[in-house]
């Protein structure tokens, strides 16, 4: 946290959802992003233990006024995951009535997975922004893992969901996955961000909870693939 930005990275199974063994296995990161001036915050990908996420924000002196969705998979937004019921957006709306920011290509899928209504959603597109007081949040459409996957650029911080991990990237073999779109997202968009951009992934799958785009360009082989043909060969090996 800084004077200009309230920012918390919370790991399922440790900081929240401590008694849920599935949450601990999935290793989801959730985030609180807020403006110290207005004391308002949003939750990125509220799932597994939404009451605790709201409570953490309140204990820090922040009111949750919205949710930011990276993509519609149940481990990030709630729903049914391999027969397991995961808390998420639906349970959050039972606690607090707030808008849900989702990429326009992901809205229908999100409604099917979570049963939230169209009126709950704020559909955004690539390059759109929203503000929390003095804090600007920029939406980056980053398809590949799902058609409407999006990342959030907040100053020099990139909250990347399941698009880019520390020394990895999201799967493209699940329904809605698109290997070619992921290639263009990674090499044509995220790899071109400033080297000092700090990466905050959607899961703790790498050697550290955060990284930078510069470090990922040096160590993440998914960002170093030279051509789409090479990429297709790599993805075919999955």
Beta strands, then each sheet from edge to edge (+ up, - down):
strand 1: 6-11
strand 2: 29-35
strand 3: 40-44
strand 4: 63-68
strand 5: 79-81
strand 6: 84-86
strand 7: 99-103
strand 8: 121-124
strand 9: 129-132
strand 10: 135-141
strand 11: 150-154
strand 12: 157-161
strand 13: 164-165
strand 14: 168-169
strand 15: 198-201
strand 16: 210-212
sheet 1: 1+ 2- 3+ 4+ 7+ 8+
sheet 2: 5+ 6-
sheet 3: 9+ 10- 11+ 12- 15- 16+
sheet 4: 13+ 14-
end
